[in-house]
Amino acid sequence: MNTIKKYLGLVWIALAVYSYSILLKTAIERMKLVPTTDTIIQWSIFAIIFLPIAIGFVMFGWMAFKGAYDHLPASSNEVED
């Protein structure tokens, strides 16, 4: 199961990079198609808001790949500070 978690971590990283690149590509195409202030502001906000989400996906995937989730606690007694 830990091996699957590690490989899925790579999938999360790839998914984050791919989805953000598609978002940026679409934003640039839409801004070139209709270069009004409304369109530029709208797509800029989409890109800015989704950037931390994509970074979080990359961090989650990296931690899964490095093995941070190999042992998950079964109860609150096993949680360490």
FIKOLZA-1660 file (N, C-alpha, C; in steps of 0.1 Angstrom, whole numbers, plus 5000, padded with zeros to 4 digits):
% residues 81
   i   px   py   pz ch aa at
   1 5008 4988 5000  A  M  N
   1 5000 5000 5000  A  M CA
   1 5009 5013 5000  A  M  C
   2 5020 5012 5007  A  N  N
   2 5029 5024 5007  A  N CA
   2 5035 5027 4994  A  N  C
   3 5037 5017 4986  A  T  N
   3 5042 5019 4972  A  T CA
   3 5032 5026 4964  A  T  C
   4 5019 5022 4965  A  I  N
   4 5008 5028 4958  A  I CA
   4 5007 5043 4962  A  I  C
   5 5009 5046 4975  A  K  N
   5 5008 5060 4979  A  K CA
   5 5019 5068 4973  A  K  C
   6 5031 5062 4972  A  K  N
   6 5042 5070 4966  A  K CA
   6 5040 5072 4951  A  K  C
   7 5035 5063 4944  A  Y  N
   7 5032 5065 4930  A  Y CA
   7 5021 5075 4928  A  Y  C
   8 5011 5074 4937  A  L  N
   8 5000 5084 4936  A  L CA
   8 5004 5098 4939  A  L  C
   9 5015 5099 4947  A  G  N
   9 5021 5112 4950  A  G CA
   9 5026 5118 4937  A  G  C
  10 5032 5110 4929  A  L  N
  10 5037 5115 4916  A  L CA
  10 5026 5119 4907  A  L  C
  11 5015 5111 4908  A  V  N
  11 5003 5115 4900  A  V CA
  11 4997 5128 4904  A  V  C
  12 4997 5131 4917  A  W  N
  12 4992 5144 4922  A  W CA
  12 5001 5155 4917  A  W  C
  13 5014 5153 4917  A  I  N
  13 5023 5164 4912  A  I CA
  13 5020 5166 4898  A  I  C
  14 5019 5156 4890  A  A  N
  14 5017 5157 4875  A  A CA
  14 5004 5163 4873  A  A  C
  15 4993 5160 4880  A  L  N
  15 4980 5165 4878  A  L CA
  15 4980 5180 4882  A  L  C
  16 4987 5184 4892  A  A  N
  16 4987 5198 4896  A  A CA
  16 4994 5207 4885  A  A  C
  17 5005 5202 4880  A  V  N
  17 5013 5209 4870  A  V CA
  17 5005 5210 4857  A  V  C
  18 4999 5198 4853  A  Y  N
  18 4991 5198 4840  A  Y CA
  18 4979 5207 4841  A  Y  C
  19 4971 5206 4852  A  S  N
  19 4959 5214 4853  A  S CA
  19 4962 5229 4853  A  S  C
  20 4973 5233 4860  A  Y  N
  20 4976 5247 4860  A  Y CA
  20 4981 5252 4847  A  Y  C
  21 4988 5243 4840  A  S  N
  21 4993 5247 4827  A  S CA
  21 4981 5249 4817  A  S  C
  22 4971 5240 4818  A  I  N
  22 4959 5241 4810  A  I CA
  22 4952 5254 4813  A  I  C
  23 4951 5257 4826  A  L  N
  23 4944 5270 4830  A  L CA
  23 4951 5282 4825  A  L  C
  24 4965 5282 4825  A  L  N
  24 4972 5293 4820  A  L CA
  24 4971 5294 4805  A  L  C
  25 4971 5283 4798  A  K  N
  25 4970 5283 4784  A  K CA
  25 4956 5289 4780  A  K  C
  26 4946 5284 4786  A  T  N
  26 4932 5289 4784  A  T CA
  26 4931 5304 4787  A  T  C
  27 4937 5308 4798  A  A  N
  27 4936 5322 4801  A  A CA
  27 4943 5331 4791  A  A  C
  28 4954 5327 4786  A  I  N
  28 4961 5335 4776  A  I CA
  28 4953 5335 4763  A  I  C
  29 4948 5324 4759  A  E  N
  29 4940 5323 4747  A  E CA
  29 4928 5332 4748  A  E  C
  30 4921 5332 4759  A  R  N
  30 4909 5340 4761  A  R CA
  30 4912 5355 4762  A  R  C
  31 4923 5358 4768  A  M  N
  31 4927 5372 4769  A  M CA
  31 4931 5378 4755  A  M  C
  32 4937 5369 4747  A  K  N
  32 4940 5374 4733  A  K CA
  32 4928 5375 4724  A  K  C
  33 4918 5366 4727  A  L  N
  33 4906 5365 4719  A  L CA
  33 4897 5378 4721  A  L  C
  34 4895 5381 4734  A  V  N
  34 4887 5393 4738  A  V CA
  34 4895 5401 4748  A  V  C
  35 4904 5410 4742  A  P  N
  35 4913 5418 4751  A  P CA
  35 4906 5429 4758  A  P  C
  36 4896 5427 4766  A  T  N
  36 4889 5437 4773  A  T CA
  36 4894 5437 4788  A  T  C
  37 4892 5447 4795  A  T  N
  37 4896 5448 4809  A  T CA
  37 4889 5437 4817  A  T  C
  38 4876 5435 4815  A  D  N
  38 4869 5425 4822  A  D CA
  38 4874 5411 4821  A  D  C
  39 4878 5408 4808  A  T  N
  39 4883 5394 4806  A  T CA
  39 4897 5393 4812  A  T  C
  40 4905 5403 4811  A  I  N
  40 4918 5402 4817  A  I CA
  40 4918 5400 4832  A  I  C
  41 4909 5408 4838  A  I  N
  41 4908 5407 4853  A  I CA
  41 4902 5394 4857  A  I  C
  42 4892 5389 4850  A  Q  N
  42 4886 5376 4853  A  Q CA
  42 4896 5365 4853  A  Q  C
  43 4903 5364 4842  A  W  N
  43 4912 5353 4840  A  W CA
  43 4925 5354 4849  A  W  C
  44 4928 5366 4852  A  S  N
  44 4939 5368 4862  A  S CA
  44 4936 5364 4876  A  S  C
  45 4923 5367 4879  A  I  N
  45 4919 5362 4893  A  I CA
  45 4918 5347 4893  A  I  C
  46 4913 5341 4882  A  F  N
  46 4913 5326 4882  A  F CA
  46 4927 5320 4884  A  F  C
  47 4936 5326 4877  A  A  N
  47 4950 5321 4877  A  A CA
  47 4956 5323 4891  A  A  C
  48 4954 5335 4897  A  I  N
  48 4959 5338 4910  A  I CA
  48 4953 5329 4921  A  I  C
  49 4940 5327 4920  A  I  N
  49 4934 5319 4931  A  I CA
  49 4937 5304 4930  A  I  C
  50 4939 5299 4918  A  F  N
  50 4942 5285 4916  A  F CA
  50 4957 5282 4919  A  F  C
  51 4966 5292 4918  A  L  N
  51 4980 5289 4921  A  L CA
  51 4983 5283 4934  A  L  C
  52 4977 5288 4946  A  P  N
  52 4980 5282 4959  A  P CA
  52 4974 5268 4959  A  P  C
  53 4963 5265 4952  A  I  N
  53 4957 5252 4952  A  I CA
  53 4966 5242 4945  A  I  C
  54 4972 5246 4934  A  A  N
  54 4981 5238 4926  A  A CA
  54 4994 5236 4935  A  A  C
  55 4999 5246 4941  A  I  N
  55 5011 5244 4950  A  I CA
  55 5008 5234 4961  A  I  C
  56 4996 5235 4967  A  G  N
  56 4992 5225 4977  A  G CA
  56 4991 5211 4972  A  G  C
  57 4986 5209 4960  A  F  N
  57 4986 5196 4954  A  F CA
  57 5000 5191 4952  A  F  C
  58 5009 5200 4948  A  V  N
  58 5023 5196 4946  A  V CA
  58 5030 5192 4959  A  V  C
  59 5027 5200 4969  A  M  N
  59 5033 5197 4983  A  M CA
  59 5027 5184 4988  A  M  C
  60 5014 5181 4987  A  F  N
  60 5008 5169 4991  A  F CA
  60 5014 5157 4984  A  F  C
  61 5016 5158 4970  A  G  N
  61 5022 5148 4963  A  G CA
  61 5036 5145 4966  A  G  C
  62 5044 5156 4969  A  W  N
  62 5058 5154 4973  A  W CA
  62 5059 5147 4986  A  W  C
  63 5050 5151 4996  A  M  N
  63 5051 5144 5009  A  M CA
  63 5046 5130 5008  A  M  C
  64 5037 5127 4999  A  A  N
  64 5033 5113 4997  A  A CA
  64 5044 5105 4991  A  A  C
  65 5051 5111 4981  A  F  N
  65 5062 5104 4974  A  F CA
  65 5074 5102 4984  A  F  C
  66 5076 5111 4993  A  K  N
  66 5087 5110 5003  A  K CA
  66 5084 5100 5014  A  K  C
  67 5071 5096 5016  A  G  N
  67 5067 5086 5026  A  G CA
  67 5062 5092 5039  A  G  C
  68 5057 5104 5038  A  A  N
  68 5052 5111 5050  A  A CA
  68 5039 5104 5055  A  A  C
  69 5032 5097 5046  A  Y  N
  69 5019 5091 5050  A  Y CA
  69 5020 5076 5051  A  Y  C
  70 5032 5071 5053  A  D  N
  70 5034 5056 5054  A  D CA
  70 5027 5050 5066  A  D  C
  71 5028 5057 5077  A  H  N
  71 5021 5053 5090  A  H CA
  71 5011 5063 5094  A  H  C
  72 4999 5060 5092  A  L  N
  72 4988 5069 5097  A  L CA
  72 4983 5064 5110  A  L  C
  73 4980 5072 5120  A  P  N
  73 4975 5068 5133  A  P CA
  73 4961 5062 5132  A  P  C
  74 4959 5051 5140  A  A  N
  74 4946 5045 5140  A  A CA
  74 4937 5052 5150  A  A  C
  75 4942 5058 5160  A  S  N
  75 4934 5065 5170  A  S CA
  75 4942 5077 5175  A  S  C
  76 4935 5086 5183  A  S  N
  76 4942 5098 5187  A  S CA
  76 4953 5096 5197  A  S  C
  77 4953 5084 5203  A  N  N
  77 4964 5080 5212  A  N CA
  77 4977 5079 5205  A  N  C
  78 4977 5075 5192  A  E  N
  78 4989 5073 5185  A  E CA
  78 4995 5086 5179  A  E  C
  79 4988 5097 5180  A  V  N
  79 4993 5110 5174  A  V CA
  79 5004 5115 5183  A  V  C
  80 5015 5119 5176  A  E  N
  80 5027 5125 5182  A  E CA
  80 5028 5139 5179  A  E  C
  81 5032 5147 5188  A  D  N
  81 5034 5162 5185  A  D CA
  81 5048 5164 5179  A  D  C
% end
